[in-house]
Structure formats: structure tokens, C-alpha cells
């Protein structure tokens, strides 16, 4: 995707660099609102298209280009969220947000030629607001709830500005954000200590590789849930697998069906996770929710379209 400066726009236009510099912020916002890197890219591209559809005089009359771009991007995402609900109702199996890599773990210096990472995933700040458990909760919200909550609680926008974006009163936006906040708090479970998360995922990986079903069961919470997303493009279970024994048996079944499967420890949405490769190709990215010394939830993304950021440059 080209940036505005690459698209032939006047490099001497006042404020151009500030407008281009907003791209990282817009990608950060759009991914959190949409849960899809591809859709976030499209939303940001549409935002810049609208900016450059105005005359130079119209652009110069805007006091805060950054605020204008954020407002437009948020409205574009709000529209996308509305249509996405219908699309996801027709989706084959469960829909899981698109997983994000921490590219610094294995990136081999691929850039767009200007010293900047070529993939927008590299421009997304990995923090609490992109961990998979958080994004899954966001999926249960209405579009207006999601936009109000993300803009206020994550990006600290005042309700007066949010009201202009979602077409509600500031008081209504405050209620939307409050309702969303309660959803997040209700779904939040005590987490494993940060220092122990990577070790727990490593133990899980080793037990899976050894096909040690007892070790897997011991590492899983008895009420654990595993959800897989193949999007109808690859074979996978269409319903969540529930219970430690059932999940362990399913994982052993996968290992038996795919000899030579390689498991790599990687950061997934800012948390320790696993990447499964077969013949050098990334076929699954797994995110984990951990409580104490047990795995409580696993989200396994297998839809190839959602694995693009993990496959463009290959793994080390």
C-alpha cells in the first residue's frame, strides 16, 4: 500500500509530514476497532483517500489534521463493524480476531525501502488492548460500544469528540463505554504471572511435541476451551472443544495427522504463544489465556488469509 507521499502528492504541501505521521496511530486504532489487520489497512487507506479528495484549500483550513483523520477513520471503522456483523454470521465456524506477531523476534530486515517496516503489523503497538482475550470480548459488543470504549479507555478521547463520531450525545457515549467496560471486567480472569507465562506455554509445547496426553491434561484447566478458526478454507473443528481431556486428545490427533509439525514459541498479540509450521509454512497461530499455572483458553487461527503477517517474510 502506498503512502500519500508515494502517491504523487505535493511533498511541499504544509503539514504533509504530520498527516503521513498519523498513519501509525490510525493503524493502531483501526486494528483495535476491527480485529483485522487487512480491514484496518483498508480503513486507513479510505481515510487518506477522503483527505486527498478535498482541495488543497479545504485541507489547509483544517486546524488539526490528526483529529480529522482520527474522526474519519473511526467513522469508517464504525461502518465496517456494522457490515462485518452480517458477514461474520455467514462465516464458516468461529471467527477469531487476526493474530499479530511481534516482528522483532524474527524479522530479517525487510523494509519498504525507506527504512520503515513494510508490514502495518510492525506499526501496531502491542499492549493490553490487543491481547486476544481482550479482542474476543470486543467482538461481543455493539459497534457503537466498541468505538466509544476504544476511543475513550484506550486512546483517551473525550466523550464530546466521541459523540461527534458515533452520532450520539456525550452522555450516551459515556454509557456505551461504561457498558463495554463492564463486559471487559466481567470476562477478565486472574492471569498467570508475567514471568511464568512463557514457561507455561513452553511446557505446553513440549508436552504436545512429546504427545504426552497426561502432561497436556495437567497443564489445561479442567474447563478449558479451545476455539479454532479455519474460515472454511482449511479443515478444523467448527465448534469449540471443551474440557482438558477433550482438548488434549484433539491436539494429539492433530500431531498424529501432521507428522513433521514444527512448533515455535512466538509472541502473539503481545503474549507468549505458539506458531505451528508444516514443511516450513506457517499453518496455525495459537494464542493462550492463562490463569495461575493452567491454560484456560486457546485460540487457534488457521485461516490462511489471517496468517499473512506471519508468512510474508518467512520464519527464522
C-alpha positions in Angstrom: 0.0 0.0 0.0 1.4 3.4 -0.9 1.7 6.3 1.5 0.3 9.7 0.5 3.8 10.9 -0.4 4.3 7.9 -2.6 1.1 8.5 -4.4 2.3 11.7 -6.2 1.0 14.3 -3.8 2.9 17.6 -3.4 5.7 17.0 -0.9 5.8 20.7 -0.1 2.2 20.9 1.0 2.2 22.4 4.5 1.6 19.8 7.2 2.1 16.8 4.9 4.7 15.1 7.1 2.3 15.5 10.1 -0.5 13.9 8.1 1.7 11.0 7.0 3.0 10.5 10.6 -0.6 9.9 11.7 -0.6 6.6 9.9 0.8 4.6 12.8 -1.9 6.0 15.1 -4.6 5.2 12.6 -3.5 1.6 12.1 -3.3 1.2 15.9 -6.8 2.5 16.3 -8.3 0.7 13.3 -6.9 -2.7 14.3 -8.4 -2.5 17.8 -11.7 -1.4 16.4 -11.9 -4.1 13.7 -9.8 -7.0 15.0 -8.5 -7.5 11.4 -5.2 -6.1 10.1 -6.5 -6.3 6.5 -9.6 -4.4 7.3 -7.6 -1.9 9.3 -5.3 -1.3 6.3 -8.4 -0.7 4.1 -10.0 1.7 6.6 -6.8 3.8 6.8 -6.4 3.8 3.0 -10.0 5.0 2.7 -9.3 7.7 5.3 -6.4 9.1 3.3 -8.4 8.8 0.1 -11.0 11.1 1.7 -8.3 13.5 2.9 -6.8 13.9 -0.6 -10.2 14.1 -2.3 -10.5 17.5 -0.7 -9.0 20.5 -2.3 -5.7 21.9 -1.0 -7.6 24.9 0.3 -10.0 22.7 2.2 -7.2 20.7 3.8 -5.3 23.8 4.8 -8.5 25.1 6.5 -8.5 22.1 8.9 -6.9 23.2 12.2 -6.0 19.7 13.3 -5.4 17.2 10.5 -4.7 14.4 13.1 -8.1 14.9 14.7 -9.8 15.0 11.3 -8.1 11.8 10.2 -8.9 10.0 13.5 -12.6 11.1 13.2 -12.9 9.9 9.7 -11.1 6.6 10.4 -13.3 5.9 13.4 -16.4 6.5 11.3 -15.1 4.3 8.5 -14.5 1.6 11.1 -18.0 2.1 12.6 -19.5 1.4 9.1 -17.3 -1.6 8.6 -18.3 -3.0 12.0 -21.9 -2.8 11.1 -21.5 -4.7 7.9 -19.0 -7.1 9.5 -21.7 -8.4 11.8 -23.6 -9.8 8.9 -20.5 -11.2 7.2 -19.4 -13.0 10.4 -22.8 -14.5 10.8 -22.2 -16.3 7.5 -18.6 -17.2 8.4 -17.8 -20.9 8.4 -17.1 -21.8 12.0 -15.8 -19.5 14.7 -14.4 -16.0 13.8 -11.3 -15.1 15.8 -9.6 -11.8 15.5 -6.5 -11.7 13.3 -3.4 -12.6 15.3 -0.5 -10.1 15.4 3.2 -11.0 15.5 6.0 -9.3 17.4 8.1 -8.9 14.3 11.2 -8.0 16.2 11.5 -11.7 17.2 12.3 -12.9 13.7 12.2 -10.1 11.2 15.1 -10.2 8.8 15.3 -6.5 8.0 12.6 -6.5 5.3 11.5 -2.9 4.7 9.7 -0.8 2.2 12.9 0.8 1.0 12.6 3.9 3.2 13.8 2.3 6.4 10.3 1.7 7.7 8.9 -1.8 8.2 6.9 -2.9 5.2 4.0 -4.5 7.1 1.5 -2.5 9.0 1.7 -5.1 11.8 5.1 -3.6 12.6 3.4 -0.3 13.3 1.0 -1.6 15.9 1.9 -1.1 19.5 1.5 -4.4 21.4 -0.2 -3.8 24.7 -3.1 -5.0 26.9 -5.6 -3.7 24.4 -4.5 -6.1 21.7 -4.2 -9.4 23.6 -6.5 -12.0 22.2 -8.8 -12.3 25.2 -9.5 -8.6 25.1 -10.2 -8.6 21.4 -12.6 -11.5 21.7 -14.6 -9.6 24.3 -14.7 -6.6 22.0 -16.3 -8.9 19.4 -19.4 -9.3 21.6 -20.0 -5.6 21.8 -22.2 -3.4 19.5 -20.2 -1.3 17.0 -21.1 1.9 19.0 -20.0 0.3 22.3 -16.7 -0.8 20.8 -15.9 2.5 19.2 -16.8 4.5 22.3 -14.8 2.2 24.6 -11.7 2.0 22.5 -11.6 5.7 21.8 -12.1 6.7 25.4 -10.5 4.0 27.5 -7.6 3.1 25.2 -6.9 6.3 23.3 -8.2 8.8 25.9 -10.5 10.7 23.6 -13.1 12.9 25.4 -16.7 11.9 25.2 -17.6 15.2 23.4 -15.4 14.2 20.5 -16.6 10.6 20.5 -20.2 11.9 20.4 -19.5 13.6 17.1 -18.1 10.3 15.7 -20.8 7.9 16.7 -23.7 10.4 16.4 -24.8 10.1 20.0 -24.8 12.5 22.9 -21.7 12.7 25.2 -23.9 11.2 28.0 -24.9 8.3 25.7 -21.3 7.7 24.8 -20.3 7.6 28.4 -23.0 4.9 29.0 -21.7 2.9 26.0 -18.2 3.0 27.3 -19.3 2.1 30.8 -21.3 -0.9 29.4 -18.3 -2.1 27.4 -16.0 -1.7 30.4 -18.3 -3.9 32.5 -18.1 -6.6 29.8 -14.3 -6.5 29.8 -14.1 -6.6 33.6 -16.6 -9.5 33.8 -14.5 -11.5 31.3 -11.2 -10.8 32.9 -9.8 -13.7 35.0 -6.7 -13.6 37.3 -3.7 -14.1 35.0 -0.6 -16.1 35.4 2.4 -14.1 36.5 4.1 -12.5 33.5 7.3 -14.3 34.3 5.6 -17.6 34.2 3.5 -17.2 31.1 6.4 -18.1 28.7 7.4 -21.1 30.8 3.8 -22.4 30.8 3.5 -22.1 27.1 6.9 -23.8 26.7 5.8 -26.7 28.9 2.6 -26.9 26.8 4.6 -27.0 23.6 7.0 -29.7 24.9 4.1 -31.9 26.1 2.4 -31.5 22.7 5.6 -32.4 20.8 6.1 -35.4 23.0 2.4 -36.5 22.5 2.2 -36.7 26.3 -1.5 -36.6 26.9 -1.3 -36.7 30.7 1.1 -33.7 30.7 -1.3 -31.8 28.4 -4.3 -32.5 30.7 -2.3 -31.4 33.7 -1.4 -28.1 32.0 -5.0 -27.4 30.9 -7.7 -26.2 33.2 -10.5 -28.8 33.6 -12.9 -26.4 32.0 -10.5 -25.1 29.3 -11.9 -24.2 25.9 -10.1 -24.4 22.5 -11.6 -22.4 19.6 -10.2 -22.8 16.0 -10.7 -20.5 13.0 -10.3 -22.0 9.6 -12.8 -19.8 7.8 -13.9 -22.8 5.7 -10.6 -22.7 3.9 -8.8 -25.4 5.8 -10.0 -28.3 7.9 -10.7 -27.7 11.5 -13.3 -28.2 14.2 -16.3 -25.9 13.7 -17.3 -25.8 17.4 -15.1 -25.1 20.4 -13.5 -28.1 22.0 -14.3 -28.1 25.8 -12.6 -29.8 28.7 -8.9 -30.6 29.3 -9.2 -34.3 28.2 -11.0 -33.5 25.0 -8.6 -30.7 24.1 -5.6 -32.9 24.8 -7.0 -35.8 22.7 -7.7 -33.4 19.9 -4.1 -32.0 20.0 -2.6 -35.5 19.9 -4.9 -36.3 17.0 -3.6 -33.2 15.1 0.0 -34.2 15.8 -0.6 -37.7 14.6 -2.2 -36.4 11.4 0.6 -34.0 10.6 3.9 -35.7 11.2 6.8 -33.2 11.0 4.8 -30.4 12.5 7.2 -27.8 14.0 6.2 -25.7 17.0 7.8 -22.3 17.5 7.5 -20.1 20.6 6.4 -16.7 19.5 4.7 -13.6 20.9 1.1 -13.5 19.7 -0.7 -10.2 20.3 1.8 -9.3 23.0 1.6 -12.6 24.9 3.5 -15.9 24.7 2.0 -18.1 22.0 2.8 -20.8 19.5 3.3 -20.9 15.8 2.9 -24.3 14.0 4.7 -24.8 10.7 4.5 -27.7 8.3 7.2 -28.0 5.7 8.3 -24.5 6.6 4.9 -23.0 6.1 3.0 -21.3 8.9 -0.3 -23.2 9.2 -1.6 -22.2 12.7 -1.0 -19.4 15.2 -2.2 -20.1 18.7 -2.9 -17.5 21.4 -3.4 -18.5 25.0 -5.3 -17.3 28.0 -3.5 -18.4 31.2 -4.8 -18.4 34.8 -2.4 -19.4 37.6 -0.5 -22.4 36.3 -3.1 -23.6 33.8 -4.2 -22.9 30.3 -7.8 -21.8 30.3 -8.4 -20.8 26.7 -6.7 -21.4 23.3 -7.5 -19.6 20.1 -6.0 -21.4 17.1 -6.1 -19.3 13.9 -5.8 -21.5 10.7 -7.5 -19.3 8.1 -4.6 -18.6 5.7 -5.9 -15.1 5.0 -5.4 -14.2 8.6 -1.9 -15.6 8.7 -0.5 -13.2 6.1 1.6 -11.1 8.5 3.2 -14.4 9.7 4.1 -15.7 6.3 5.1 -12.8 4.1 8.7 -12.8 5.2 9.0 -16.3 6.5 10.2 -17.6 9.8 13.7 -18.0 11.1 
